[in-house]
Amino acid sequence: MFLVTEAARIRLVEKLARTRAGDNVAMRFVRRRQGWSLRHDAPVSNDLAFAHEGRTVLVLDPQAAQRLADRTLDAQETPAGSRLRLR
C-alpha cells in the first residue's frame, strides 16, 4: 500500500499554499518518461486521496496507486530546505 508520511503531507500543504492552489486542488502523481512527477489537479471520485488536517493534498488515480503500492512518499531536509522523496 502506498504510504505518505506526515512530513510529506506537511510539505504538500506548503507547496499548495505557495502556488495559491484553491481548496479543490491537490497534487497528483503522473507518470512521465523520466519517472513520476507531481502536478496540480482536481480530485475525482475514484482517486486514492491523502489529506492533512482535513485538506486533500495528494491524489492518485487507480493505475498510479497500483504502480506505487510498494512505495513511500516522505519529506527530507536538505541544505536547500525540505524536499519530497519517493522511495
N, C-alpha and C positions, 0 to 999 in steps of 0.2 A: 504494500500500500504506500502511495506517495505521501511523504511527510513534509510539513512546513514548520520549522521551528518558530518559537515565539520571537526570537531575534529577527528572523526573516520577515515575519508578519509586520513587525515594527518598521523595518526598513522599507517594506512595500507601502505602508501608510505614508512614510516620509516621501517616497517617490511620487505617489499620487498627489500629495499636498503640494509638492514643489512644482508640479506641472498644472496645478489648479484643476485637476480632473473632477468632474461632477460626482455626486454621490452614487449615480447609476453606472459608474465606470470603474473597472478593475483592471488589473494586469492579467494578460493571458499568455501562456506559453504557446509558441508556434514553432514548427519545425522548419528550419532553413537548411540550405546545403551545408553550411558550416557548423550546424548544430542547432540547439534550442536558443530562442531569443524571446524577450518579453515585449508585448505591445499593449497599448490601451484598447479596451474593448468592453462592450456591454455584456453582462452575463445573460445566458439563455437557459431555458428550463432544464435541459439535460446536462448542464455543466456540473462538474465537481467544484464546489466553492469553498474557499478558505476565508475566514473573517478574523478581524482584530477589533475587539471592543464594539461589536455589532456592525462594523463596516466590512463589506466584502472587498478583499484586497487582491485575491488571485482566483482565477477560474481556469479549469481545464476541460476541454471537450472530451468525450469518451475515448477517442483514439489516443489523445495525448496522455490521458490518465492511465491507460493501459501500457503505453510505452514507457512511462515514467514510474511505474508501480514500485520498482525497487530502488528508487532514488529519494534523496532528501534535499530540500532547499534550505539553506542556512545563510546567515549573515556572518561575515568575518571582518574583524577590524584590521585595517591596513594603515600604513603611514598616510595614505590619501583619504582615509575615512572608511566607513562601513561599506562593504561590497557584498552582493549576493553571490552565493556559490552553490552550484548544483553538483551534488556528489552522490 
